[in-house]
Amino acid sequence: METAKLSRRQLLKWGSTSALLAGFSPIFKNLVPFASFAEATETEFKYTITKKIPQVCARACECDCAYYIVVGKDSESGVERALTLEGWKDDPVSRGKYCIKGLAFVDSMYDPDRLLVSLKRTNPKKGLNEDPGWVIISTQDALTDIIQRMKKFSREEIVFCSPGDPYTNRLCRSLGVRRSDQRTECFGTHYYINSLMLTNPPNKYYSSTYTLTHSVWGFDYSTTKYMIWFGFDSFTKCGKAGILNHIAEGKRNGTKIIIFNPMKTPIADGFADEWYPIKPGTDLAVALAMIKIIIDRKLYNEKFLKEYTDSAALVDEKTQLHIGGSEGNWFAWCKTHKKIEPLGKCDDPALEGGPYEFEYQGKHISAHPVFQLLKESIKDYTAEWASKISEVPQEAITRIAEEYAKASPYSCIPNLKRDPAGPNYANSWRLMHAINILHALGGSFDHEGGVLLLSDVKIPWLEEIAPPVKPYPPLPAEAPDFRHEFSVTENIYQKKDFSAPGHYGIIGYGLYHTKKIKCVFFKNPFRGLHALIQPQMVEKALEKMELVVDWNLYVDDLSYFWCDYILPGTHQFEEAKLDIRQYYPKYPCYVAGSAVQKSPGDCIGWGGIAVKIGLALAPEYWTVDGSTNPEKVIPTNTGDYALKKQGIANNTKEFLTQKGGIWIQKRPYPNWRTIREIGYGRPEGRIRIYLDEILEAGHDPLPKWAKRWTEPEGDYRFSLIVTRAPWTMHADPNFLNNPVIKSLCEKNFIDRVWINPQVAQEMGISEGDWVTLETNPKYMTVLPRPVKARVHISSRVARKDCVITFHGLGHRSPKLRYAKSFGYRDGDLIPQKDPNIVKKYDPTGMGWVEDVYVSIKKGGRS
């Protein structure tokens, strides 16, 4: 290979932070000693490969592929740098594959716009056109300032906006402050329904239902016989190596794939046996009809229902709750003995019939089994009914239900994250519930060829390796994201799983309307708040906030316009890590990664920040003896603990050097074993079909059909479908600030809104015309901001009532040279949720992103 010519800037020797800073003006040139890949392609380069470093892609998608980072040395300067990736064939997820996002992460280590210094605002926040007056400050001094300023706020006035990682969890709990998740709207519904139905966290294998791979399980794409996708095949799935190689193997093995999606992706082109352009938001109708067909035709797995679910559990007619003790120790009606018996000990439990009459705890009870209630609840959901709603042919619904049931337990319905049609419209919690019931009816939970559950491996939370010396202080009674008004999610968050997603879709509403919060600390996973949910409201709220801090890899919109301090984050390849192969957990497995380089500049990892703030503000929870002695700080390497407990290695370093960074136990999948260990109704373990908590929150405990929250009205007749490009992730500047990936977006029309060809013809719109998209003002009463963009006319928009937008565009920060002013913000079109309205429709408070109708008008820019 040939070598790149290095500029004077690139030849600078690393020294102290102050010495480094002296040579750069303005500050955002950021001390980067290497050319990016994009720059290097324009010059000559000659590198000698020196090493290959194992790593895990922990920020690109749910797959978390493992691979090697190839490092080379420049023969002229002697400088080493990461060059590219090489597949890690032993990894059961990636199997030696990787995607363009992984390659982009290599490049982003050397992004010229990467933030490597801490910054402090010196000018007031006055809007998008004002100069913040940023000055450089050492990270240690910045943290000292931040900590001193945090001391003046009460617990009720602080919120951390962060995913639920071990460090954030410990920090928020030790300070007694609330946490709201920045990424909830992608996949929040799944966590809570899964937690209620299946995992009951924490348990033997899952520290949390909020897992690294965005679900509590994986799908056995390689050996399943039948898969149904409700909007699972977004454009972004087209680039996920850890998914695609398994799906491709499954197709070679004869897997049949059915897709319901109002848009047609390349995955549908290449993998689908059948594709149906379903009407947006109606997937639930199809799922309910499938349940009815399977039950009516007795195509369900009766043994699985009786032994591994609450189907035979009795529900009191009066209270409508399970009869029995807490955590699923229920009763069944024994058909042989004609009396109630503990479900786990009943010889002949009744699935149907009733009401069964008996005395229990001094009361006369009339009850039905859960399965009987399910059967009654879906009696009207015929294939004909579902077809009229969804516009999927009646005969197709019937045949697909039968084929799915007959293929079970070698069948599955993948459902991860925010994709068109299903997972995140207003009824997404009901759809997820229905999908789980379909898995239960077929017995495909915890079975090869179906839904794979993690077993025999675990990475703990900090509380497990360093229990607090005394109970944590209580959290504020009110949450800025209104989680306290949603009993389902609040109870899980408070009592079982502090890592559970917060109501991020409502936090903007809370910050704007309540004005109780004075300090917001963003642990921004480099994704840019302003490409998410209605940034207008958040902007106005942050403008008046007394202290706003962001930990970030870039100076994005949130940082530049609205923060008081910006702390430079570490790159994912500058950290060691240990990962369980939860995305494909067929075999117990650990994979480790080493840091490719020491973080340059003045960066500090999130764990280090959490420890510093914790020791300063709540030291008794951050020291092993409850003292204030920083030399007795709690251990924070959960990976070392996991490996040692498993008897694999004493620590991650030893695991990497002596085991090659991978441990895998290949053995036959233990069908239906894990559910016994993690489910409700312990010790025997069961899946819950009937959800008491949903009932207690004022909603149906079984999935029922409900219309979308909003309806098309007049010009506002286009359903907003949000997707992502295969080479981007959320709003992460790692990708759009790369000129090569930006070029891919431009060549593939990602910076445009996509409309159906017939709509374009009817409206007189031509390819490339400018249009304005506006949300129905009835649902966007505060700070509306229409989106103006060019049009791409595509038959992939399969329906006339849809418009496709791409998520992750629309950065405006002047410190992102390639990403700035590129594309629109889809978040501008999505209203902040009024919690008083949300509670009427959704006990989890999670869905509604795809429940937005917009108008399309020609013109807007030229």
N, C-alpha and C positions, 0 to 999 in steps of 0.2 A: 504494500500500500504506500501511497505517497503522502507527504507531510504538508500541513497548512503553513503558510507564512504567518508568523506571529507579529502582531503590532507591538508598539512600545508598551501599550497598556497590558498586553498579554504577557509581556516578559517581566513585568514587575515582580519582585520577590515578595513573598508573604512576610509581613512583619506585624507590629502591633496595630490595633484598630486605628489609633490616632494617626500613625504613619501612613496607613493605607488611605485614610480619608483625605489626607493633605493633597494628594495628587488629583483629586476628582472634583469637577464642577461642571454642571450641577450635580447634586448628590445622587440623583437617580441613575447615574452611569454605573454605580454599584459594584465596582471592584471585581468584575468578572474576569478571570485570567485567561479564558479560552474563548475561541469562536464557537458559536452554536453550530449544529449540523447544517442548518440552512445557510449560514455564512460560509462554512467550510466547503460546501459543494461548489462554491464559486471560485475556489482557489485550488492549489495543489496540496495534497497531503500524503505523508509517509509516516505511518506508525508501525511499530513492532508490538505485537500482542504480548503482554507481560503476564496477565493473569485473568482468570474468570471467577467472578465472585457470585456466590448464590444469593438470590434475593427473592422476595415475594411481593407481588404487585398489590399492595393492600389499599390502594386508593382509586383504582381505575373502574372496578365494577364488582359485582358480587362473586365473580369467579375466583379472585385472588390467585391468579396463576403464579407458579414458581418457575423461575428461569435463571440464567446466569447473565451477569453484566460483564461484557468483554471490555477489558481495560488495555490500553496501548500506550506506548511511550513515544513521544516525538523525538526522532533521532537527532534533530538539531538543537532543540532547547532542553531535552531531557525531561520535559514535563509529561506526567501521566494524566490521562483522562479516560473516562468511559466513552466507548465508541459505539457499541450496539448491544443487542441481546443475542443470546444463544439458548435454544430450548433445553429444558431439563426433562429428559424422557422418563425418568423414574417418578415424576410427580403425577399422581393419579388424576389430577384435575386437568392440567395443561397438556400432559403427555408430549412434551417437547414442542408445543405450539405457543405462540404469543401473538399479540395484535399491535396495531399501529399506536394505540394509546400507551402501551408499554414502551415502545420506541420513543414516543414523545416525552415520556418521563426522563429518559436518558438525556435528551436534548435540553429539557427544562432545568437541569442542574446548572447549565451554563447560559441560561437566558440572560441577555444583557439587561433586561428590565427586572430581574429578580431583586427582591429587597434583601439587603445584607446588613442593614444598620437600623437602629431604632430611631423613630422620628417623633417629635413633639410639636404640636400645633402652637402657633403664637398669635394667630389672628382669630377673631370670632367667627363662628359658623353663620354665614349669611346666605347660603344657597350655592347653586351649581356654578356660578360665574365668579365666585370670590376666591382669592388666593389664600390658602390655609396658612401660609407663612411657616412652612415646615422647617425645623432645624434639627440637626443631628444631635443625638444624645446617646450615651452608652446604654446598652440594654440593662446593665445593673442599676444605673441611675434612673432609668425609666421605670423599672420595677419598684425602686424605692419610692419614687414620686407616686406611682399608682397605689401602692400599699398605703402610704400615708393619707392619700385622698379617700381611699376606700374606708378607712377607719371612721370617717365622719358620717358614713351612711348607716342606717339601720338595716337589719336583715330584710325587711320588707321593701327596701329601696334598691336592692341589687338583684340582677338576674344575669346568669351565664347563658349565653346562646351557644350551645355546643352539643354534639352527639354525646351519647352516654358512654364514655370510655372510663376505664378504672380511675384515672387521675382526676377527671372532671367530677366523677361521682363522689370520690373521697373529699375533694375540695368543697363542693357544694354542701355535702352533708355535714362536714366539719364546721363550716361557716354558718350553716342553717339558712342557706339561701336557695331559691328556686332555680331550676334549669329548664330551658326550653330548647327543643331540638331544631336545628336549621334545616334538616332534610326530611322531616316527617311527611310532608305531602307526597313524597314519592312512594312510600310503602308503609305508612303508619297503621293503616287498617289491619294489615296482615298480622302485625305483632300482637295486637290486643286480642283478636279473635283466636289466634293460635295459642296465646297464653291462657285464654278461658277454656279452650277445648282440649288442649293437648299437653303442653309442657309444664304447667304449674311451677314456674321458676321461683327460686333457684332449686335445682335438683342435682342428681348425680353427675350429669353431663353438661347441662346448660346453666351457666351462671346467670343468664339473662335470656329473655326472649328477644332482646335487642342484640342480635349477633353480628359478627363481622360480615357474614354473607347475606344479611338482610332477610333471613328467614330462619326457621328452626330446623330446616331439613334441606336435603337435596333431592333431585329427581333422577331416577335411573334411566336416563335417556338411551343408554347403550343397549339395554336388554328389554325395555318395555315393548309391549306389542301394540299399544294404542295410546295416543296422546291427543288431548283436546286443548287448544290454546284460545283463551278468551283475551284477545288483544296482547298476548304475550310477545308476539313477534314485532316489536317496534323496530325502527330503522337502526337503533343503537345495537340491537341484538345481532345485527349483521356483522359486527366486528368483534364479537366476544369469543375468543379462541377456546376458552374453557368450557363454553357451551357447545359451540359448533362442532368440535371434533367428536363429542359424544353423540350429538344428534346425527351426524353423518354416519357414525358407526351403527346407530340404531336403524337408520334407513337401509344400510347394507344388510342388516339382520331382519328386515321386513317390517319395521315399525310403520304403522299407519298414523298419519298426522292430519287432524282436522283443525282448521283455523277459522275463527270468527273475528273479523276485523273490518272496520269501515274503510281502511286503507290497505293497499296491497304492497307488501315489501318484497325485496329480493329473496327473503327466506321463504315466503309463500311461493315464489316462483320455483325455488330450488328444492324445497322439502315437502311442501303440502300435497297431500293426496286430494284434499277438498278444501276450498276456501269460500267463505260466505261473507259478503259485505254487509254485516249486521248493522242495524240501526243503532247509533251510539246510545249507550246507557241502558240497553235492553238485554244484556247478557244474562241478567238474573232470571228473566222470563224463561230463557232456554234451559238454564240450569234447573229451575224448579220443575219444568216439564219433564226433564230427564229423570229427576227423582221420582216423579209420579209414575212414569213408564216402568222404571226398574222395580218399584214397589208393587204396582198393579200386576205385573207379569212375573212376580216372585223371582226376579233375577239377582237378588241380593245374596250376600254371603251370610247366611243365618248363624253359622258357628261364630264368625268374627263378631257379629253384632251382639250376640249373647255373652261372649267371653271377654270382649275387649272394648265395649262401649256401654253407655248407660241406656241403651235401647229398651231393656227390660225393667229399668228402674221406674218405680211408681211416682206419680206426680199427684199431689193433693188437689182435688177439684176446687176446693175452697181457696186455698192460698196460692194455688198454681205453682208451687215449689216442689222440688224433690223431697221425698220423705226419707228421713234418715239423718245421720250425723254430718258434720262439716267435711269438706274436702272429699266428697263423693262416697261416703260410706252409706250407701243407699239400701233400700229394701225392694224386693221383687215379689210378685205373686207366684207361688209354687203351684203349678197345675196338678201335681200329684198329691200334695198334702193339703191343698185348698186353704192355704194361709200365707201370710207374709213371712218371708225369710230374708236374711242378709243376702244381698245380690251375689256376693262372691261365694256363698255357700249353698245357694239354691240349686237343687238337683234339676228342676224342670221349670225354668222361669218363663212366664208368659210374655210374649212380645205384643200380642194384640188382645182385644177384648176389654171387658170392664163396662161400667165401673165395678171395681172390686171393693166390697164393704168389709171393714174390720175395725177393731178397737186398737188405738195406739196412743200411749202416754195419756190414758184417761179420756180420750176423745174418740168419737165415732168418725171414721175417715172413709171417704169415697174417693177412689183413685183409678187412674189409667196408666198403663205403661207409656214411656216416652215414644216408643215406636208407633203405638196406636194414635197418639197425638200428632205425630209427624204425618202419618197416613191421612188423618182427617184434615190437617192443615193444607195439604197439597191437592185435595180432591178436585178442585176446580181448574187446576193448572194443566190443562190438556195440551197436546202438541198443536192442535188447531188454535187454541188461545194464544200460545207463545208465538206461533207463526204470524198471527195478525199484528202482534206487538213488535216483534223483532225483524219481520220481513225475511226470515229464514224459512224455506219450504217445510211444510208440516211433515211430509214423508221423510225428509232429511233428519229432522229432529228425532223422529221415532226410530229410524234405522241407526242413527249414531248412538242413541241411548242403549239400544240393544247390543250393538257391537262393543261399546265400551264395557258394559256389564259382563258380557261373555268373555272378554279379554282379561277381566280382573281375576286375580290381583295384579296381573302384569299390565297395569294401565295407570295413567296419571294425568293430572291437569296442572301443568306448571303455572305458577302464579307468583311472580316476584316484581315488585317495584311498579312505577307509574308507566303504564303503557295505554295506548288508545283502547277505547271501547269499554273495558271492564274495571281494572283494579282501582281506579280512583275517582270515579264519579260518586254522586251522593249516596248511592245504594251499595257502594263497594263493600261495606261491612256485611251486608246481607249476601252479596255474591260470594265473599270469602267463606261465609258460614255455609252456604249451599255447596260450594266446591269441597269443603271439608266433609260434608255429609256424603257427597258422591264418593269420595275416597273411602269413607267408612263403609258405605253400602257394598263396595267392591272388595273390602278387606285389603286395599292396597297401601294403607298406612303401615309403615315399618315392614315393608316386604320388598324383596328384590324385584326389579321390573316396575316398581311403583314409587312410593315416597320413602326415601332413605332417611333414617334417623341416626344421629351421632351416637356412638357407643365407645366405651372403654378409653376415651381420651377427654381431657378437659384443660382449658386454661382458666385459672381462677381470677376472681377480682381481688383487689388489695385487701378487702375485709377478710378474705379467707386466709391470706398469708400473714396479715398483721391486724388482728381484730382490734377495734377501738377499746381503749382502756375504760371508757365509760360511755353510756348511751349518747348518741348524737343529739344535738339540740333539735327541738321541733322546727319543722319548716313553717314559713309564714302561712297563715290560714288561707290567704288569697294568692293565686298565681297570676302573673301578668298575661299568661296565655289562657286563663280561665279554666285550667284543668280541674281546679277545685269544684267546678260546677258540673263536672262529668264523673259521676261516681265510678263508672266502670274503669276508666283510665286512672283516676286518682287513687283508687284502692290498690291497683297493681303497682303503681308508682310508689306509693307510700309504704305498702306492707310487704311487697314481694320483689319488685324489680325496679330499682331506682334508675336503671338504665333505659327504661321504657321511653319511647318518644314523647316529646311534649307537643302541645298544640301550636305548632309554628304558624299554621295558617291563621291563627287568631292573635298572635302576639303583636302584630302591627296594630291591630284594632285596639288591643289593650294599652300599648304604649301611647297611642294617639289620643284615646278617649279618657283613660283613667288618670294619666299623668302621675301615677304613684311611684313609678320607677325613676330613679335619678342616676343610676350607674348601670351600664350594659357592657359586659365583657364578652366579646365574640371570640370563640375559638373557631376561626373561619377555616374550614378545610379547603381553602383556596378556590371557593366556588362563587363568590360574589353574591351578596345579598340581593343586589339590584337586578339579578336575572331570575329572581324567584317571585314571591307573591306580592302584588300591588306595592311596589316600592314607594309610590307616592306618599302613602300614609306613614310608612316607616321613616322616610326622609324628614317629614315634618316633625315627627316625634323626636328623632335623634338631634335635630337642629336645636332643640331646647334642653337636651339632656346635659347634666352637669359633668359627667365623665363617661366617655365611650372609648373602649380599647379594643384593638383587633390584633390577633396573632395570625400572621399571614405570610405567604411566600411572595406576594405581589402587593403593590399599592393599587388595589382595585377601587371601584366606586365607593364602597362602604368606607374603606380606609381614607381615601383622598378627601372626600367631601364632608364626612360626618364624624371622624374619629378625633380624639384628643391625643392619643398615643397609638403608634403602630409598632408592634414588636415583630422582628424578622423570624419567620418560622423555619424549621429545618425541613429539608427535602426528604421524601420517603426513602431514598437510597442512601441517606446519611444516617440511618438508624438501623441497628440490629433488630431482628424480630423473630418471633416464633409463631407459627400459624398451624392450626388444625385444618384438615382438609374437609371443612364442614360443607362446602358447596357440593362435593361428591364424597359423602362419608361412608362409602361402601366398606372401606377398610379403615381400621384405626390407623392414624397417620399424623406425624408431626413433620413440618418442614421449617427450616431456619434460614435466615438471611443475615449476611454481614454488611456492615456499613461500607459503601464504596469509597467514601472519602470523609474526612472530618469536615463538619459544616464550616464553610468559609465565613469571613466577616465576623459579625457579632451576633450570630444566630444562637438561639437557645431552644431546646426541645420543650414540648408541652409538659412533659413530666417534670422537668426542672423548674418550669414556671409554677406549676401547681405546688411543688414542694416549698418553694420560696414564699409564696403567698400563704400557704398553710402554716409554715413554721412561724411566720410573722403574725398571723391573725388568729390561729387556733392550734398552737404548738402541741397541746396535749393529745391531739389526734394524729399528729405526724411524727411522734417519737414513741419508741417501743415501751417506755416506762411512764409516759404521760408527763414528762418533764418539759422544760423549755430548752434543753440541751440539743443543739443542732447536730452534735456528734452521735446522737442516738436516734437519728432519723429512721423511720420504718423502712424495711426492705421494699423496693418497688419493682423488682424484676420478677414478674409473674411467670415468665417463661422458664427461668431457672427452677422455680418451685415445681412447675408442672413436670419438667423432665426428671427431676430428682424423685418426685413422688412416684413416677411411673417406673423408676429404676433404669432409665435409659442412659442418663448422664447426670453428672453433678451440676452442670450449668450449660448454658447455650454455647459458650466458647468451646467447651469440651465436646459437645454434640457436633459442632461444626468440624472440628479438627479430627475427631476419632470416628464419627459416624457419617461424615460427609454431608451433614445437615439434613438428613432425611431418615426417618424411621417409619416403617410401614409393616403392618401385620396383615398379610393377605390370607384370608380364610373365607369360607362360605358365609354369606350374610346371615346373621341369626334372626330369621324371620319372626316377627311379633314378640321379640324379647325385650327390646328397649322400651316399648310402650308400657310394659309391666313395671318398669323401673322409674319412669318419669311421669306417668299419667296420674289422673285423679283416682280416687278410690283406692289409695294405697292400703296394703302393700300389693294388691293384685294389679292395680293400674288400669285405667279405662279412659277412653275418649268420651268427652261430653258432647252430646248432640243438642241437648236441651240446656239453655244457658239462663240460670236463675238471675245472674247479675244484670243481664239485659232486661229481663222482666222487671226487676226492682228499679231500673232506671226509666221505666215507663214505656218500654218497647217490647215487641214480640220476642219471646224466647226461642222461637223457631223462625227461619227465614220466610218472610211473606213478601208478595209483590207490592212494590210502591213505585209510583211515578217519580220522575226526576223532580228536583226541587223547582226548577224553572221550566218554562215551556217556550217554544219559538213564538215570537210575536212580531208581526209585520216584517219590517226590514231586518229585524234581529232573528234571523231564521237559520243561521249557520252554526252548527255545533262546533265548538273549538276543540280540535284534536291536537294534543301536544305530544311531540316525539323528539328524538335527538338523533344527531348524525352518528354514524358508526365510529367516528374518530374523535368525538368529544365526550366530556363527562360533566354533566350538570352545567355549571357556569365557570368551570375551572380555567383560568387564563393559561395554564400549562399548555393548552391545546390551541386556542384561538390566537394566542400571542406568538405562535409559531408560524412563520410565513408560509411554510410548506402546507401545513394543515389548513391554514386560512385559504390558501389557493385551492385545496380540495373542496372546501366549502363553496367557494365561488363557482368552481367548475361544475359542481353538482347542485347548484341553486339552493344551498342550505340557508343563504341569507335572504331568501324570499319566502313569501307565503304561497302555499300551493292550493290551487282550486281545480275543480272538475272541469273538463273541456266543455261540457254542455252549459255549465254556468257561465264560463267565459264568453261563449257564443251569445247566450241570451243577454248578457250585460254589456256586450260590445267591448270586452276586455281582450287585449292582445298580449302576447308573451312580453314580459319586461315592463309592462305598464305599471305606473304607481297607483296604489290603492290605499284607502284608509279603512282600518278595522276598528269598530267601536263596540264596546260592551253595552248592552241594554242599560240605559241610565236608571232604570227601575231598580237594578241590582248593584249599581255603581254610583251611589249618591254622593260619595266623598271623593274629591280630587280625581275626577276621571282624566285619563290620558290616552287618547286613541293611539293606535299603532299605525305608522305609515311605512309602507314597504313596497318593493317591487313584487310582481306576480310571476310565478311559474305555473304553467298550465300542464297538468299531468293526469293521465288516466289512473295513476296510483291513488289519487283521491277518488275512490270508487263510488262515492255518493254525491248527489247534488246538494245535500243538506249539510255538508261538512267543509271545513277549511282546516288545513294543516299548518301549524306553526312549529318552528324548531326551537327547542329550549337551549339556553346557555349562551345566547348571543346578547348583544346590547350593552357591552361595557362602555362607559363614558370617561373613565379615568384617563387623563392626559399622560399618565406614566405607563401606559400599555401601548407601545408604538404600533403594534399590528392589530391588537384586539379592539382598540378604541374606535368608537363610532362605526363599528362593523355590525350591521344588522339591527334588529329591533329587540325589544324586551317582551317576551310573551307574558311575563309577570304583570306588565302594565294592564293587561286585559282581564286579569283574574281578581275579582273583588275580595277584599278582606272579609272574613266571615264574622257576622254578628252572632255572638254566642247565644243570644236569646232565640235567634232563628234556628241555629244549628241544632240546639237541643231538641227541637221538635222533630227532627229528621234522623239524627245520628247520635247514638249513645256514646260513641267513641270520639266524636268530634273531628274525624280525620278526613273524610272524603269531600269532594266537590270540585276539584280542579277541572275535570272534564265535564262539568255541569254548567258550562257557560255558553251563552248564545251571543253571537256578534253579528253586526251588519258589515257588508262590504260595499264600499262606494269608490267608484273610479276617481282617481286624482288624489292630490295631497302634496306631491312634490314633483319636481321635474329636473 
